[in-house]
Structure formats: structure tokens, C-alpha cells
Amino acid sequence: MFPGRCCFWAAGYPPNPAPQYFVLLVSPVSPEQIQILHKRFKQLSNDEDSLRRDDFNNITDLACNPIRTQIIEAFFDKRNYRQNAVGSVEEISFEQFVIVMSHFLPVPLHNMTEEQRERMRREKLRFLFNMHDTDNDGTITLEEYKHVVEELLSRSGAIGKETAKGIADAAMLEVASITVGRMNPDDFYEGITFDHFLKVCHFPFHATTSKFALIRSICLV
């Protein structure tokens, strides 16, 4: 049985959950967590049965988050519902809300095989990858990465956008050297694929430079 399979029934939300949602949760969700999430869902939606993007404007903690847009879009990205779909939706149900929220829960350490834990970790990394691959093309391009770097570094006022651009360029080249290998001066690195992303996330932290550490911290923000 998939961990957390009974959670919707136990909590009673919604009354008649579709069976496929049980196996779409990335991490197990307890009945208590379901109740908390349902209460939050109703608060954000003004007691409606669906959430729209504008409803997330009521979350004050998101207001100053440099990747606020990516976080909100993650809830409406069909790729994150684990049903092999692409594109986005205009509103989400409570079940979809819980599926996306399950990506943020920790991987259980007990009652699970190492293979199951590794599969969960991979799903969570795929979720993070999707968050930065904003055009759904399977690659985090330099422009997509540069935008996040500029938002993170220039918003504080410590550095300008040109400096942030230079840091993004250097970090992307460093990722290319690790994931692709030695590149010639005329070679063009199209961007970070999901396989490259996995290498970035599993690369030993002590072996990274400050620029490489920056790109990993942004990917895992």
C-alpha cells in the first residue's frame, strides 16, 4: 500500500476522493496534515471549491519572495500533478493543492525501502526543476536561470543587474563543464536538462566553487 493512501478518507476531505489521487502524493500526508491543508485551502479560496492564482496574493510570506511567481505557477502546472500532462490550469481543486503541497513534505525515514525513498527524492527534484523550467521545454536555459539570479541578487540592492548577469553566465558555464565536460570556446551550452540538474544536486558540496554553489542553492531554494 502506498504510504498515506488512506489519508483523504481518514480526514474526510473531500467526501468522495478519486482513487488516483492516493497514489499521486509524492510524500505521505497524515490525516492531521490533510485537515490543516483543507482549512488553509478554504481560507485562501474564501470557502470556495477551487483556488485561482489571485488567491495566493493573500499569502503575505510570498510577497517578498524573489521566486514568488515560480512558486505560485507550480500549483497550476500540470506537470506537477504526475499525470504526464503539460501546460497549466486556471484553477485547482483541493486534491491538486494537496498533490503539489506533498512535494514540500520531507521524505520519510521509516517504513519505506531505499528504492521508494530515492524515487520520492527524484520526484521532488523534478518538481524543483519544473519550477525553473518556465517554458516547459525540458531545459533550464541561461535566460531562465539569469532571471532568478537577477531577482535574488539585485533585489537587495547589493549588486546591479549587469553584475548578476555576469554571475549567472559564469555559473552556467561551470555547470556545463561538470555535466557536459570540456567545451571549446565556440561551443554553445543550451541549458540544464533534468539529468544535468540531478548531477548538480548530487555533486559534493565541498568540491563546488561559490558560483556553482549559487546555482545549486537557487535550484534548491
N, C-alpha and C positions, 0 to 999 in steps of 0.2 A: 504493500500500500504506500502511496506517495505521502511523505510527511505533510501533515496539515490538511489532508484530504477532507476531514470531517469538519473543518473549522467553520465553513459557512452554515452548515446545518446546526452546529452547536450554538453558534451565536444567534441564529435565526434571521440573519441578514444576507441576502434577500430571502423571502419566504420559500421560493422555488428556484434555487440556483441551477443554472445549466451545468451538467456534469463536466463538460470540457474545462470549465474554469478551475476545477480542483487540481488538474494536472498542469495548469499553466502558471501556477505560482512558482517563482524562482526559488524563494526560501519559504519554509513553513511559516504560517501565520496562525497564532493561537487564537482561541475564541475571545480572549480579553483584548487582543490587538484588533480583531475584527470589530468589536464593539467601539473601541476608541476611534478607529478609522471611519466607521459608519457615522459616528457623532460629528467628526470633523468634516466628512463629506456633506452632511446635511447643513452644517454651519456655512460652509463655503458656497453651497448651491442655493442657500435661502430655502431649505427644505424641499427642493425640487428633486427629481429623479435622475438628473444629469448635470454635469459640470461643463462649463464653457471656459474659454481662455480668460475672459474678463473676470471670472470669479476668482482667479488666482491673484488678482490685484489687491484682494483683501488680506493677503499674507504679508505682513509688514517686514518679516525677516528676509523676504525676497527682494525688497525694494532696492537695497544697496548691493545685491549680489551681482558681480560682474558677468556671470553667465546665467542671469535670470531668464533670458529668452530661451536658452537651450533647455533649462530645467522645465519650464512650462511646456515647451514644444514636445518634450519627452513623453508627457502624458497623452498627447494627441497623435503620436507617431505610431502608425500601425505595426511597424517593425517590432515594437516593444510588447505587443500582445502575443508574441510567439506563435503566430498562425501563418507564417510565410507570406505576409502581405506587405505592401509598400504604400506610401502616401500618408495622408493624415486625415483625421476626422474633425468635425466641428464641435462635437460634444461627446462626453464619455459617460458610461454607466458606472455604478458603484463597483461592479465586478472588474471593469477595466482599470478603475482607480486602484483597486487592491492589487491587481497584477503588476502594475507599474511600481507601486509602493513596495512590493515584495523584493524588488531589486535592491532596495536600500537596507534591508534587514541582514544581519550577519549570517554567515554560513554556519550551520550547527556543527558542533564538535562531537556529538554523541548520536547513537542510533542511526548511523549513516556510514556507508562504505567510503573509502578514499576516492573511488571512481565517481560516486554520487557527489561528493564534495567538490571534486575537480570540475565536474560538469556544471555545478552551480557557480563556481568561480568564473568559468568561461562565459556563462550566460550574463553574469554581472559585468564582465569586461566588454561583452558585446553591447550591452546597454550603454555603457560609457562611450564606446566607440560611436554608436549611433547618435549620441548626443552631440558629438563634434563633427560627424559627417552630415552636415546640414542639408546637402542636396541629394542624399540617398544614392550616391554613385559608387559606394563601396570604398571610397578613399577619402582620407582627411587631407585636403590639399593645403598647399602653403598659404593660400588666401584665407581658408577657414581657420587654420592654426594662428595665422598672423592676427586675425580679428580678435581671437581670445587673448593673445599676448598683449595686444594694444589695450584691450579693456582692462586686463588685470594690472598692467604696469603704468599706463598713462593716466588712468582714472585717479590715482593717488596724487598725481601732480609731481611725482618724484622725477620722472623722465618724460621726454616728448615722444610723439608717435614715430618719428624717424628712428630714434634710438630703439624703441620697441620693435620696429620693423627689422632693424639690424640683428637684434637678439633672436627674433623668430627665424630669420634666414639662416643664422649660424646654427641654431638648434636643429632645424630641419636637415641641414647638411650632415650634422653629426649623427642623426638618426639614420640617414641614408647610408653612411659609412658603416654602421653597425648591422643594419638589416639587409643591405644590398652588397656591401663590400666596397672595394676600392673603385672610385669613379674617376673618369677622365674629366678634364676641365670643361669639355663641351657636352658632357652628359647631362641629361635633364631628369631630375627626380620628380616623378608625378605626384607623389604624396604617400601617406601612410596607409597601407592596406590593413585589414584586420590581422593578418599573420604578422605584419611588421609591428602592429600595436601590441600583440602578445609578447613579442621579443622585447619591446620597450619596457613593458610592465614587469617582466621577469628578469631583466638584466640586473646583475648585482649592483646595489646602490653605491657601495664603496668604490666601484670602478667608474662611476659617472663623473662627468665634469659639471660645472654649475649650469651650463646651458642645457645639457642633457637632462639634468635633474629637474630643470624648469619645465621641460616638455612633458616629463613623466608626471610631475606634480599637477600640471594643468589637465592632463588626461585623466588623472585620478581624483580631481578636485571634488 
